[in-house]
């Protein structure tokens, strides 16, 4: 659900940033010292949940839990989700810094809307069945609203994103059901452990007695255990889409996938010249491979769009293309008839093995100029290091355990700083 940098129009970025600042200001104003731990714990829960990805078609979707965060925190969901999204952008490259405000609004605002609509039905309600239904409705509704807002953000950035906007809505229909079940179960747990969490303390209509958070740590511990299990079993898909380009002669081959190791299938790929003119379009195959044949030697720019805001832009410099369009090939083996009718074969080591096993010197099978030889060597080296380049690219973008723990440490550290600052200033609004 993260939109990446470069996908949105400047006006959308400015408006999104302004709304995010307003939401964070309201959340901080209505947050008191007693509820700061809840904000930190649910921010950590969101940080973990967003790392668990499920591949759907060419892209992947992930848990968000913004419905649950909104139900518990209300307007404080804005600063809580801001911290989580910021750390994901810094640690894993999810989304980006320029588009951070839009991502915060798209995820936090639906949570606040769900809180206003669903929380009154949860306050003072002791029925587990009723709590599950309302929680499931809130979780699914939050995902639906987030999908609509992401699609709207893309649509307002240009007609080119119209198909992508539709794909966002379709891709997140299954995750609505998953989020609904998880949010409903979490609401039932909170109702049993600490039902006072659903009192409107972040949308105040009257002074409310502070409560100690007990259910959020249980939810956070469960998510942490599941995330660690998923990380070890390969279930965690990095949200990043990675791609690389290779050239052989005038043939351009690219590969696109996810940093967790999965191939990005049936992804739209467009090729442009230096002036931005569209030269061709294609889609990746089942292994994430796409190919173009260049017509002339120049810089080529590629845009890979997997939908849901997953966009990668690449450039192939002109010096990687062969000027004459010749495909680099390996010299074919040759055979020579020797006296007595025996046949000998030229081996890779440059020696001729006669029928009797003797070693005889031979002349070069063909004359190659320096340019042809250089292209042959470059092509051979490129083929040899292609798997290594792919592994390095995936390693650079892989979600690592130390990054997850580091992000959680930052969240808990910021929570402690906020509590200390609040205590020193005596901030405790009604």
C-alpha positions as CSV (number, residue, x, y, z in Angstrom):
1,X,0.0,0.0,0.0
2,X,3.1,2.2,0.0
3,X,3.3,4.6,-2.9
4,X,6.9,5.2,-4.0
5,X,8.6,8.4,-4.7
6,X,8.2,9.7,-8.3
7,X,4.7,8.2,-8.8
8,X,2.6,11.2,-7.7
9,X,2.0,14.7,-9.1
10,X,3.6,17.6,-7.0
11,X,0.1,19.0,-6.1
12,X,-0.9,15.6,-4.6
13,X,2.3,15.5,-2.6
14,X,1.8,19.0,-1.2
15,X,-1.9,18.5,-0.3
16,X,-1.1,15.1,1.3
17,X,1.8,16.6,3.3
18,X,-0.4,19.4,4.6
19,X,-3.2,17.0,5.7
20,X,-0.7,14.7,7.3
21,X,0.7,17.6,9.4
22,X,-2.8,18.7,10.4
23,X,-3.6,15.1,11.5
24,X,-0.4,14.7,13.4
25,X,-1.0,18.0,15.2
26,X,-4.5,17.0,16.2
27,X,-3.2,13.6,17.4
28,X,-0.4,15.1,19.5
29,X,-2.8,17.7,21.0
30,X,-5.3,15.0,22.1
31,X,-2.7,12.6,23.4
32,X,-1.7,12.6,27.1
33,X,1.1,11.0,29.0
34,X,-0.9,7.9,30.1
35,X,-1.7,7.0,26.5
36,X,1.8,7.5,25.0
37,X,2.7,3.8,25.6
38,X,-0.4,2.7,23.6
39,X,0.7,4.9,20.7
40,X,4.2,3.4,20.7
41,X,3.1,-0.2,21.0
42,X,0.5,0.1,18.2
43,X,3.1,1.9,16.0
44,X,5.4,-1.0,16.5
45,X,2.5,-3.4,15.7
46,X,1.9,-1.6,12.4
47,X,5.7,-1.6,11.7
48,X,5.7,-5.4,12.1
49,X,2.4,-6.1,10.3
50,X,3.5,-4.2,7.2
51,X,6.5,-6.5,6.8
52,X,4.3,-9.6,6.2
53,X,3.5,-9.6,2.4
54,X,1.3,-11.9,0.4
55,X,2.0,-12.1,-3.4
56,X,-1.1,-11.4,-5.5
57,X,-0.5,-11.3,-9.3
58,X,2.4,-9.2,-10.3
59,X,2.5,-7.3,-7.1
60,X,2.1,-8.1,-3.4
61,X,-0.1,-6.8,-0.6
62,X,0.6,-6.7,3.1
63,X,-1.2,-6.4,6.4
64,X,-1.8,-2.8,7.6
65,X,-4.0,-3.0,10.7
66,X,-4.9,0.7,10.4
67,X,-8.5,-0.2,11.4
68,X,-7.3,-1.6,14.7
69,X,-4.9,1.3,15.2
70,X,-7.6,3.8,14.6
71,X,-10.1,2.1,16.9
72,X,-7.7,2.2,19.8
73,X,-5.9,5.5,19.2
74,X,-8.3,7.7,17.2
75,X,-6.5,10.8,16.0
76,X,-3.3,9.6,17.6
77,X,-3.1,7.1,14.8
78,X,-1.5,9.9,12.7
79,X,1.7,10.3,14.7
80,X,1.8,6.5,15.4
81,X,1.6,5.6,11.7
82,X,3.9,8.4,10.8
83,X,6.7,6.9,12.9
84,X,6.1,3.4,11.5
85,X,6.1,4.6,7.8
86,X,9.1,6.8,8.3
87,X,11.2,3.9,9.8
88,X,10.0,1.6,7.0
89,X,11.1,4.2,4.4
90,X,14.5,4.6,6.1
91,X,15.3,0.9,6.9
92,X,13.7,-0.9,3.9
93,X,13.0,1.8,1.3
94,X,9.3,1.2,1.4
95,X,7.5,4.2,-0.1
96,X,9.8,7.2,0.2
97,X,10.4,10.4,2.1
98,X,8.8,12.8,-0.5
99,X,5.6,10.7,-0.6
100,X,5.6,10.1,3.2
101,X,2.8,12.6,3.9
102,X,0.4,11.0,1.3
103,X,1.1,7.6,2.6
104,X,0.4,8.7,6.2
105,X,-3.0,10.2,5.1
106,X,-4.0,7.2,3.0
107,X,-3.4,4.9,5.9
108,X,-4.2,6.9,9.0
109,X,-7.3,8.9,7.9
110,X,-9.3,5.7,7.3
111,X,-8.4,4.5,10.8
112,X,-9.8,7.8,12.3
113,X,-13.0,7.4,10.2
114,X,-13.4,3.9,11.4
115,X,-12.9,5.0,15.0
116,X,-15.7,7.6,14.7
117,X,-18.1,5.1,13.1
118,X,-17.3,1.8,15.0
119,X,-16.0,2.8,18.4
120,X,-19.4,3.9,19.8
121,X,-20.7,0.4,19.2
122,X,-17.8,-1.1,21.1
123,X,-17.8,1.1,24.2
124,X,-19.4,-0.8,27.1
125,X,-20.3,-3.8,24.9
126,X,-19.5,-7.1,26.6
127,X,-20.7,-9.5,23.8
128,X,-17.8,-11.2,22.1
129,X,-19.8,-12.0,19.0
130,X,-21.0,-8.4,18.6
131,X,-17.4,-7.1,19.3
132,X,-16.0,-9.4,16.6
133,X,-18.6,-8.3,14.0
134,X,-18.0,-4.6,14.6
135,X,-14.2,-5.1,14.7
136,X,-14.2,-7.1,11.5
137,X,-16.4,-4.4,9.9
138,X,-14.0,-1.7,11.0
139,X,-10.9,-3.6,9.8
140,X,-12.3,-4.3,6.4
141,X,-13.7,-0.8,6.0
142,X,-10.3,0.7,6.8
143,X,-8.7,-1.3,4.0
144,X,-11.4,-0.4,1.6
145,X,-11.0,3.3,2.4
146,X,-7.2,3.1,2.2
147,X,-7.5,1.4,-1.2
148,X,-9.8,4.1,-2.5
149,X,-7.5,6.8,-1.3
150,X,-4.4,5.2,-2.8
151,X,-6.3,4.7,-6.1
152,X,-7.5,8.4,-6.0
153,X,-3.9,9.6,-5.3
154,X,-2.7,7.7,-8.4
155,X,-5.6,8.8,-10.5
156,X,-5.1,12.5,-9.7
157,X,-1.5,12.2,-10.7
158,X,-2.3,11.4,-14.3
159,X,-4.4,9.2,-16.7
160,X,-1.4,6.8,-17.0
161,X,-2.2,5.5,-13.5
162,X,-5.9,4.7,-14.2
163,X,-5.3,1.0,-14.7
164,X,-3.0,1.0,-11.7
165,X,-5.7,2.6,-9.6
166,X,-8.1,-0.1,-10.6
167,X,-5.6,-2.8,-9.9
168,X,-5.1,-1.4,-6.3
169,X,-8.8,-1.9,-5.5
170,X,-8.9,-5.4,-6.9
171,X,-5.6,-6.5,-5.3
172,X,-6.8,-5.5,-1.8
173,X,-10.2,-7.2,-1.9
174,X,-8.7,-10.4,-0.4
175,X,-6.7,-8.5,2.2
176,X,-9.9,-6.8,3.4
177,X,-11.2,-10.2,4.5
178,X,-7.9,-11.1,6.2
179,X,-7.8,-7.7,8.0
180,X,-11.4,-8.0,9.0
181,X,-10.9,-11.3,10.7
182,X,-7.6,-10.2,12.4
183,X,-9.1,-6.9,13.6
184,X,-12.3,-8.7,14.8
185,X,-10.2,-11.2,16.8
186,X,-8.0,-8.4,18.3
187,X,-11.1,-6.4,19.3
188,X,-12.5,-9.5,21.1
189,X,-9.2,-9.9,22.9
190,X,-9.1,-6.3,23.9
191,X,-12.7,-6.4,25.1
192,X,-11.9,-9.3,27.4
193,X,-8.6,-7.9,28.7
194,X,-9.1,-4.1,28.8
195,X,-12.5,-2.9,27.4
196,X,-11.7,0.6,28.5
197,X,-9.3,1.0,25.6
198,X,-12.3,1.7,23.4
199,X,-13.5,4.6,25.4
200,X,-13.2,7.8,23.3
201,X,-10.1,9.2,25.1
202,X,-8.5,10.5,21.9
203,X,-11.8,12.0,20.6
204,X,-12.7,13.6,23.9
205,X,-16.2,14.5,24.8
206,X,-15.6,14.3,28.6
207,X,-12.6,13.6,30.8
208,X,-11.7,10.0,30.9
209,X,-9.7,8.2,33.5
210,X,-6.3,7.0,32.1
211,X,-5.9,3.3,31.6
212,X,-2.9,1.1,31.5
213,X,-2.4,-0.7,28.2
214,X,-2.4,-4.5,28.5
215,X,-3.9,-5.8,25.3
216,X,-1.6,-3.9,22.9
217,X,1.5,-5.7,24.3
218,X,-0.2,-9.0,23.7
219,X,-1.0,-8.1,20.1
220,X,2.6,-6.8,19.6
221,X,4.1,-10.0,21.0
222,X,2.0,-12.1,18.8
223,X,2.9,-10.1,15.7
224,X,6.6,-10.2,16.6
225,X,6.5,-14.0,17.0
226,X,4.6,-14.4,13.7
227,X,6.9,-12.0,11.9
228,X,10.0,-13.8,13.1
229,X,8.5,-17.1,12.1
230,X,7.6,-15.7,8.7
231,X,11.1,-14.3,8.2
232,X,12.7,-17.6,8.9
233,X,10.3,-19.5,6.7
234,X,10.5,-17.1,3.8
235,X,6.9,-15.8,4.1
236,X,8.1,-12.2,4.6
237,X,8.1,-10.5,1.2
238,X,10.0,-7.3,0.9
239,X,7.7,-4.6,-0.5
240,X,10.5,-3.3,-2.6
241,X,10.5,-4.2,-6.3
242,X,14.0,-4.6,-7.8
243,X,15.1,-4.7,-11.4
244,X,18.2,-4.8,-13.5
245,X,19.2,-4.5,-17.1
246,X,21.6,-6.3,-19.4
247,X,22.7,-5.6,-23.0
248,X,24.1,-8.0,-25.6
249,X,24.7,-6.4,-28.9
250,X,21.5,-4.4,-29.5
251,X,19.4,-6.8,-27.5
252,X,18.3,-5.5,-24.1
253,X,17.1,-7.9,-21.4
254,X,15.7,-7.0,-18.1
255,X,14.7,-8.9,-15.0
256,X,12.2,-7.7,-12.3
257,X,11.3,-9.2,-9.0
258,X,10.9,-8.6,-5.3
259,X,13.8,-8.3,-3.0
260,X,12.5,-11.3,-1.1
261,X,13.3,-13.5,-4.1
262,X,10.0,-13.8,-6.0
263,X,9.7,-12.9,-9.7
264,X,7.4,-10.1,-10.7
265,X,5.2,-11.7,-13.3
266,X,3.1,-9.9,-16.0
267,X,4.5,-6.5,-15.0
268,X,4.1,-3.6,-17.4
269,X,7.4,-2.3,-18.8
270,X,7.8,0.8,-21.0
271,X,10.9,2.1,-22.8
272,X,11.6,5.8,-23.5
273,X,14.3,7.9,-25.1
274,X,16.1,10.7,-23.4
275,X,13.3,13.2,-24.3
276,X,10.7,11.0,-22.7
277,X,9.1,9.7,-25.9
278,X,7.6,6.3,-25.6
279,X,9.5,3.8,-27.8
280,X,7.8,0.5,-26.8
281,X,5.9,-1.5,-24.2
282,X,5.9,-5.1,-23.1
283,X,5.3,-7.2,-20.0
284,X,7.5,-9.5,-18.0
285,X,7.1,-13.3,-18.4
286,X,6.6,-15.9,-15.7
287,X,10.2,-15.6,-14.6
288,X,10.2,-11.8,-14.5
289,X,12.1,-11.4,-17.7
290,X,11.4,-8.8,-20.4
291,X,13.3,-8.0,-23.7
292,X,13.6,-5.1,-26.1
293,X,15.6,-4.8,-29.3
294,X,17.3,-1.4,-29.6
295,X,17.2,0.3,-33.0
296,X,20.1,2.7,-32.4
297,X,22.8,3.3,-29.9
298,X,21.6,5.8,-27.3
299,X,20.5,6.0,-23.7
300,X,17.3,4.1,-23.0
301,X,15.0,4.7,-20.0
302,X,12.7,2.0,-18.6
303,X,9.7,2.3,-16.3
304,X,8.5,-0.9,-14.6
305,X,5.1,-0.6,-13.0
306,X,3.6,-3.5,-11.0
307,X,0.6,-1.6,-9.8
308,X,-0.3,-0.4,-6.3
309,X,2.4,2.3,-6.5
310,X,5.3,-0.2,-7.1
311,X,7.4,1.6,-9.7
312,X,11.0,1.2,-10.7
313,X,12.9,3.4,-13.2
314,X,16.1,2.2,-14.8
315,X,18.5,3.7,-17.4
316,X,20.7,1.7,-19.8
317,X,23.6,3.9,-21.0
318,X,24.5,3.9,-24.7
319,X,28.0,2.6,-24.0
320,X,26.6,-0.8,-23.1
321,X,25.1,-1.3,-26.6
322,X,27.1,-2.5,-29.6
323,X,27.3,0.1,-32.3
324,X,26.9,-2.2,-35.3
325,X,24.1,-4.3,-33.8
326,X,26.3,-7.5,-33.9
327,X,25.3,-10.1,-31.3
328,X,28.3,-11.3,-29.4
329,X,28.7,-15.0,-29.9
330,X,31.1,-17.7,-28.9
331,X,33.3,-19.0,-31.8
332,X,32.1,-22.3,-33.2
333,X,34.4,-25.3,-32.9
334,X,36.2,-26.3,-36.1
335,X,37.5,-29.5,-37.5
336,X,40.4,-30.2,-39.7
337,X,41.2,-33.3,-41.9
338,X,44.7,-34.6,-41.3
339,X,46.8,-36.9,-43.4
340,X,45.4,-40.4,-43.1
341,X,41.8,-39.4,-42.8
342,X,41.8,-38.7,-39.1
343,X,39.7,-35.8,-37.7
344,X,40.8,-33.5,-34.9
345,X,38.8,-31.0,-32.9
346,X,39.8,-27.6,-31.5
347,X,39.3,-27.6,-27.8
348,X,38.7,-24.6,-25.5
349,X,42.3,-24.6,-24.4
350,X,43.5,-23.7,-27.9
351,X,45.1,-27.1,-28.6
352,X,44.3,-29.7,-31.3
353,X,44.1,-33.3,-30.2
354,X,44.9,-35.6,-33.1
355,X,43.3,-39.0,-33.5
356,X,46.5,-40.6,-32.1
357,X,46.4,-38.3,-29.1
358,X,49.4,-36.1,-30.2
359,X,49.3,-32.3,-29.6
360,X,49.8,-30.3,-32.8
361,X,49.9,-26.4,-33.1
362,X,47.2,-24.8,-35.2
363,X,46.4,-21.4,-36.5
364,X,43.6,-19.2,-35.2
365,X,40.2,-20.4,-36.6
366,X,39.2,-16.8,-37.6
367,X,40.6,-13.3,-37.5
368,X,38.8,-11.0,-35.0
369,X,39.4,-7.3,-34.7
370,X,39.9,-5.7,-31.3
371,X,36.3,-4.3,-31.2
372,X,34.7,-7.7,-31.9
373,X,37.0,-9.4,-29.3
374,X,36.1,-6.8,-26.7
375,X,32.4,-7.3,-27.3
376,X,32.8,-11.1,-27.0
377,X,34.6,-10.7,-23.7
378,X,32.1,-8.2,-22.3
379,X,29.2,-10.5,-23.3
380,X,30.9,-13.5,-21.7
381,X,31.6,-11.7,-18.5
382,X,28.1,-10.2,-18.3
383,X,26.6,-13.7,-18.6
384,X,28.8,-15.0,-15.9
385,X,28.1,-12.2,-13.4
386,X,24.4,-11.9,-14.1
387,X,23.3,-14.3,-11.3
388,X,25.7,-12.5,-8.9
389,X,24.2,-9.1,-9.8
390,X,20.8,-10.4,-9.1
391,X,21.8,-11.9,-5.7
392,X,23.5,-8.6,-4.7
393,X,20.5,-6.6,-5.7
394,X,18.2,-8.8,-3.6
395,X,20.6,-8.8,-0.7
396,X,20.8,-5.0,-0.6
397,X,17.0,-4.8,-0.4
398,X,16.3,-7.8,1.8
399,X,14.4,-7.4,5.1
400,X,16.9,-8.4,7.8
401,X,16.2,-9.3,11.4
402,X,18.5,-6.6,12.7
403,X,16.6,-4.0,10.8
404,X,13.3,-5.2,12.2
405,X,14.7,-5.1,15.8
406,X,16.4,-1.8,15.1
407,X,13.1,-0.3,13.9
408,X,11.3,-1.5,17.0
409,X,14.1,-0.1,19.2
410,X,13.7,3.3,17.6
411,X,9.9,3.2,18.2
412,X,10.3,2.2,21.8
413,X,13.1,4.9,22.2
414,X,10.9,7.6,20.8
415,X,8.1,6.4,23.1
416,X,10.4,6.8,26.1
417,X,11.5,10.3,24.9
418,X,7.9,11.4,24.5
419,X,7.0,10.2,28.0
420,X,10.0,12.0,29.5
421,X,9.3,15.2,27.6
422,X,5.6,15.1,28.6
423,X,6.4,14.5,32.2
424,X,8.9,17.4,32.3
425,X,6.4,19.8,30.8
426,X,3.5,18.4,32.8
427,X,1.4,18.0,29.6
428,X,-1.8,16.3,30.5
429,X,-4.7,17.8,28.5
430,X,-8.3,16.9,29.4
